[in-house]
Amino acid sequence: MDEREAALRQAHGHAVRWLASLSDRPVPARATVDEIVRALGAELPDAPSTPADVVDLMATACEPGLTAFPSGRFYGFVVGGTEPAALAADWLVSAWDQNCVMRAVTPAYTAAEEIAGAWLIDLLGLPPDSAVGFTTGATMANFTCLAAGRDTVLRRAGWSVAHDGLAGGPPVRVITGQDRHMAIDLALRYLGLGRPELVEADAQGRMDPEALRRTLAAPGPVRGAVPVPVPVPTIVVLQAGDIHSGAFDPFPETIRAAREAGAWVHVDGAFGLWAAVSPTHAHLTAGCAQADSWATDAHKTLNVPYDCGLALVRDAAALRSAMGLQGDYLIQHEHGDPIDKVPELSRRGRAFTVWAALRSLGRQGVADLVDRLCRHARAFATGIEAIDGATVLNDVVFTQVCAEFGDDERTDRVLARLLDEGASWISGSTWHGRRVMRISVSNWSTTDGDVSHTLDAIRRASSGPIRS
Ligand SMILES: Cc1ncc(COP(=O)(O)O)c(C=O)c1O
C-alpha cells in the first residue's frame, strides 16, 4: 500500500466513523478554537510526516470542534446535509482533480454539467434555453445573475460596462423587498450598484405588488450628475423563500409590474426555488419562471456537499457576455465553455455532485425530499403550538418555522438551554423586532424521530422557572 492509499484509507475510516456518530452525538461543537489550535499544534514542524499520520492527527484533533451540520437534528441557518451519492461523488471530484474550465480539456465534466443543468431547468420549471452556472453558493449565484442583469439594462441604455466600467455611466436602479436576504446587498456591493431601494412587504415578508408599482413609478434616488435614460435601467429582485417565514413573493403580479417598467427581474431562491419540483408545493413558485434570472443553492435543499450554488439565466448570451473571458493560452469552444457562466477561472467539478444527487434521487426523489422537509416543518409548528407559552409566528408554507416563548428574554433562554443540552441545534434570530427561535428543516436525513426528539428537547428547555 503506498502512502497515498494509506492516507485515503485513513480518511475513509474517519469519515465513516464521523457519519455513524451523527445519529446520537451532541450537535454543537464541544471544543473551542483555542483548544483545537492546541490539539493541532500551532508550530509548523521542520520534518515531514506521513500523509496517513497527518490525516489521523487532523481528524482526531478536530473532531471535538466539529458541529454536526450533517445531523438530522441540525436546524440552524439554512443548511442541508449530504446525500450519500453526492458525498461519495465529491470524494471522486477531489481524486479526479479536474480543473473544470474548458470543454476541450474536461469533456467528462462538461457532459455532467450539461446534463445536470438540463435536469435542473426541467425540474425547476424554467425556460429550456436558460444557461446554468455552478458557483460557490447562492451569494455568488445572485452576484452572477445580477451582473448579467446590470450589464443588460445598461447595454439597453447604450452603455457597455465591459468596455467603459460603471463610472460616468447611467445609474442603475435596484429595487427589492424589505425582507430580502442580505446576500443581495452584498452582491450589489460587489457589483458597484450600492444600496437597493426597498419595497414594503406584508407580515410574512412577501413584497407588496402595489408598493412595487408605486416605487417603479417614482423617480429613483439621484446618483451622480449623469442624465437618466428612459426607461431607467432597472433591476427588480424578488425572493422565493424568506429565511424567517419561508414566504414567497407574489410572482405573477410583481413580475408583471417590473416588466411594464422594462426591468430585468431576478429571483433569489436560495432554498425556496426547489418548491417548484414538488407538485404539492409548486404553487409557491407559480409565475416565477417569467423572470430573467434565478439564483439557488444545491448545497441547501438538494443536499450536496459545500460548496455549490446555481446561477440560472434565461438569456445565455447575456450571462456569457457578463462572465465569459478570453485567454490566448486557453482552448476555448465556439459554443462556450463552463468558464463562461461563473466568476471563477480555476474551479472544482461541482456539477458532478449535483448530477450524482439528481441521478440518485430521480425526479420523484427530489419531490419527495422537498415534501418531507415541509412535512417536518409543519410537525415542528404543530408541536411548538402545543407547548405552554409558545407561539408560532409565521404561516408555515415551506421549510421555515419561527416561534417565540413569551418574550425576547425567555425566547433567548429557551434557545440557550436547548444548545446547552446539545440534542439539537436551532438558531435564534430577530424577526420584525422580536427574538425568535428559527427552525429551518433542510436536511435529507431528518426523520420523524429526530423531529419528536427535538420537540421533547424544546419542551424541556421551555419548562420550569426560566429566568436567571
Ligand atoms: C434567501 C437566501 N439567499 C441567499 C443566501 C446565501 O446563500 P449562500 O450562503 O449559499 O451564499 C441564503 C442563505 O441562507 C438565503 O437563505
Ligand as a Chemical Component Dictionary entry (heavy atoms), coordinates in Angstrom:
data_LIG
# 
_chem_comp.id                   LIG 
_chem_comp.type                 NON-POLYMER 
_chem_comp.pdbx_formal_charge   0 
_chem_comp.three_letter_code    LIG 
# 
loop_
_chem_comp_atom.comp_id 
_chem_comp_atom.atom_id 
_chem_comp_atom.alt_atom_id 
_chem_comp_atom.type_symbol 
_chem_comp_atom.charge 
_chem_comp_atom.model_Cartn_x 
_chem_comp_atom.model_Cartn_y 
_chem_comp_atom.model_Cartn_z 
_chem_comp_atom.pdbx_ordinal 
LIG C1 C1 C 0 -32.645 33.550 0.557  1  
LIG C2 C2 C 0 -31.130 33.383 0.650  2  
LIG N1 N1 N 0 -30.340 33.999 -0.239 3  
LIG C3 C3 C 0 -29.004 33.868 -0.219 4  
LIG C4 C4 C 0 -28.379 33.099 0.730  5  
LIG C5 C5 C 0 -26.882 32.968 0.729  6  
LIG O1 O1 O 0 -26.522 31.657 0.354  7  
LIG P1 P1 P 0 -25.023 31.146 0.415  8  
LIG O2 O2 O 0 -24.718 31.030 1.870  9  
LIG O3 O3 O 0 -25.048 29.823 -0.277 10 
LIG O4 O4 O 0 -24.147 32.130 -0.276 11 
LIG C6 C6 C 0 -29.158 32.440 1.685  12 
LIG C7 C7 C 0 -28.545 31.622 2.741  13 
LIG O5 O5 O 0 -29.173 31.107 3.617  14 
LIG C8 C8 C 0 -30.579 32.564 1.631  15 
LIG O6 O6 O 0 -31.374 31.937 2.509  16 
# 
loop_
_chem_comp_bond.comp_id 
_chem_comp_bond.atom_id_1 
_chem_comp_bond.atom_id_2 
_chem_comp_bond.value_order 
_chem_comp_bond.pdbx_ordinal 
LIG C1 C2 SING 1  
LIG C2 N1 SING 2  
LIG C2 C8 DOUB 3  
LIG N1 C3 DOUB 4  
LIG C3 C4 SING 5  
LIG C4 C5 SING 6  
LIG C4 C6 DOUB 7  
LIG C5 O1 SING 8  
LIG O1 P1 SING 9  
LIG P1 O2 DOUB 10 
LIG P1 O3 SING 11 
LIG P1 O4 SING 12 
LIG C6 C7 SING 13 
LIG C6 C8 SING 14 
LIG C7 O5 DOUB 15 
LIG C8 O6 SING 16 
# 
